[in-house]
Amino acid sequence: MDIKSKKCKVITAWAAFFLSICLLVESGLTGLNLLTGSGPRGVSVKDALASDFEETEEFRGFVSDYLDTFLAMAAGGPVDWYSRYGDAALDDSYDISWGSGIAESAATTVIEESAESAWDGDYTSEDWEYKTSAKQVHETIKNDKNLIYDIRYNGKSVYTNDENGILKEGEKSLPSDYNFYMVFAEGKASVFKDKKAVDVYGDGVYRDDSQWRIPGYKNFTVDEKTKKAEVRMAVIKSPVNYVQGNYSGSSGSYYGTSSLYDIVRNMEHAKRSYIAKIVEFIAGLVLLGVYLALRKYKKDGDRFLVVYTGKIWLECKVALAVLVIVGGIAGLNNYMGVFYGWGYYEYASEILYPMMYSLLANPMLLLICFWILYLLINDYRYNRKKPRKILVRDIQKLFQIRDMEYPFQKKMIRKFSPVMISGIVLSVIAALACFVSSYYLYDNGGSLAMVLLLVALAVIALLAGMMRQYASDNRILAKEMGDLIRQIKKVHDGNMTDKLKVPEDSDLYDAVQQLNDIQYGMDTALSERMKSERMKVELVSNVSHDIKTPLTSIISYVELMKQEENLPEDVKDYVRILDIKSQRLKSMVQDVFEISKAASKQLPVNLEDLDLGKLLRQTLADMEEQIEESSVTVKAQIPAEAVMIHADGSRLYRVFQNLLQNALKYSLDGSRVFITLKTDSKTAMATVKNISQEEIPSDIDFTERFVRGDESRTDGGSGLGLSIARSFTEACGGVFGIEVDADLFVVTVEFPIKDI
Amino acid sequence: MSECILVADDDREIVKAIAILLEREGYKVLRAYDGLEALDLLAQNQVQLILMDVMMPRMDGLSAIMKIRERKNIPIIVLSAKSEDTDKVLGLSMGADDYVTKPYNSQELLARVKSHLRRYTRLGDIHAASASKEFKSGRLCYHAEERVLYADGESIRLTATETKIVDLFMRNLGRVFSAEEIYCRVWEEDAFAPENTVMVHIRRIREKIELNPKEPEYLKVVWGIGYKIEKM
């Protein structure tokens, strides 16, 4: 599988997981809220999904309330205006109306407020019950033609907004756009919907779950005075909004809106949000399915997230976890407290209710908490074995890094200072504590308190004094330690003469003496070694001189013999062999001498800036004849531009001459020798590659002196060629390397590039 | 006329071998086996050139050279097994004219002896005939107007290209020329991979002017930089 499609799958799986959880939690919360009776906008499922608003509990509550109001108006008493909101669906708005109010109830409160402002009686304690005069109520609602009413008392119309007289003839003559009709007379109500009678009282007993909360049951009757009232009302089929602006009120302008229209509109909105929740839930389920199908990849996503969460300091994570958990619990407690306080004890006893109410009232908060916890647990799951990123440790490290810059003495003092500061702070606190306690004890124990205080002060003084002494001792010790450490660095850097002196009573006296001894020992050993190196070179020099003198005679007489013409042929052959061998001996003596000097770093080098590429070309040109005579082809890949290095040209010439001669001598007939020069920003690397004629033994260090690939070989070569090449390269500051890959023999010479 | 050469070495076989070599060429050879003996022989005979070893009993070669230089101006060639640069510098600064390391190459030794003798005996002539424009370095002398190179007073036969190269070097003794520059100046063309071409000519010139073309003294390669004729 290619990486890209896998990446896509991982992202898809994780996104599906994330969204499905979000959607399911959000819609699930709505579901849970429904169980507790608080659907969206305070509307129950049944009402929200009803096709006809007149069939809803909400509407029945509305009618019941208005009937109450109209009966009160008919009886002529003040109207308990508020009570019409006491229907079951608006139970929650009980406290809301008292408080600032929330969106759902905002619409319904408007008329209420306008009604309230319209009432210009004195504000008494009864204001809380929103008593309003019947006339005011009539003035407020009469223009709302959604509800046509006719209120009569003793057969006489008291209040009506039925200007067109549509209520006069009863349900039979209602215009077609008013399809709900109710008449209340003689203490009983009759309800007609679409001109058909509706059963209001059932078996005639009023219960909590009775559909209509209107008088007329056997156990729900009206007083004698009210019996004389007659109320007719008709409700429009499709409510429209009626707005009444009140500009003459004592507390500014208000807009009264039609409460029926508001109820219907609210139900429509509730319906929409129910549908939205259901869609959410289904989408959540679908995404959950997608996630389950791809859950293998979702784990990769988890692991990917872990990389990032792993970078967060452990302290932050713990703090976040504690915040979320404690915050959640505290929030629950808080809400539980509220509910207990509000007397919802019987609901609160169901432990689910307050929990749901608190967290579930805010799905966003719940989701944030959930995802934080999820990330933390995920992090814990995969990062358990890995080293954690700990803030304290990082801060410590930062301090340590800063501390490294100080010399040892400062470091030691800096390390002690926190101890000292905390000691001082502790002493001061202890002294204060003693002082305070003695102050309180003084009343009871008198002299004992004084003694205690004095002892405490004495101990504190002693402690402070001891700490001061310790600090000053430490300072001296730190200074001596610092000196010792500096001295160790000096010895390390090769200073063999400076001796360190400390007083004899110092703690470090022995250590210093021992270091001095080590320094002396090293000094002696070093000079011994230098001497022996020098002697070695001298020895080689003397030996080579002593060899050269007899060799001179040998070569001279061989030369003379070569010039003899009348020698027998076989003798001439002997002379030829003598000539070759004596010449080889001559070059070997010279080579051995130079190698021994290079090995003891006494080879004089004359370093200058030169072009390595040019040097290689010159060497190739210089050896052109040899190359042409040989059976191999030399291929050079040398860049045309200058490759400047700092080295000794004539030594390097020897290096490449030896390497080339080696390659010419030991290469397979007809093969190619490659000479390349490659550069990067810092180094120049020259390489000589050739295919060996004979098999190359794998376990040989070719730069050892007198080593040759073929031990039995006697032709040419002193066996010093590569050894000289390495010695000279290193004497010039280069790096010499040999690699053998089967029959491929590769020599590299590397030099740092000199910036021009 | 045969020039008289003094050979001083504590190794009798070497002295004998050198004597045979020189006598075959027609020189008269005086043999000494230590420094004092050499000084004695020098006092008694007319000597045109001295070959002197360094490490000898009684009096070493360098002390002998200092003594000789107090009175005489004849060419002295040091013949030593010491091959260090420092030894060479010491020998030359003591008054020696040349330094040959043992084991020596017979041909080279002969060439050097001849070279020094020529210069010693004809030095006066060359100076008298000196042209207005000449560039000198050791054994070499280049007459710029005639475009002729003399080595030890004898003119060298050079081809036209070789002459151009020598002209460039001799007019700028000691200066290093890169192959590209030489090519541009001599062939008057842009150089493309000139190293081999230049090297071939340099090798030919060396064969004509150097005593030992394998270890050139004058026409040298400055590795990694270019070529030059040493100023001596």
Interface residues (C-beta under 8 A of the other chain):
Chain A: S544 H545 K548 T549 L551 T552 S553 I554 I555 S556 Y557 E559 L560 Q563 S582 K586 Q590 F593 P604 E608 L610 D611 L612 K614 L615 R617 Q618 T619 L620 A621 D622 E624 I645 A647 G649 S650 L652 Y653
Chain B: D11 E13 I14 A17 I18 I20 L21 R24 M55 A81 K82 S83 D85 K102 P103 Y104 S106 S178 A179 A193 E195 N196 V198 M199 V200 V221 V222 W223 G224 I225 G226
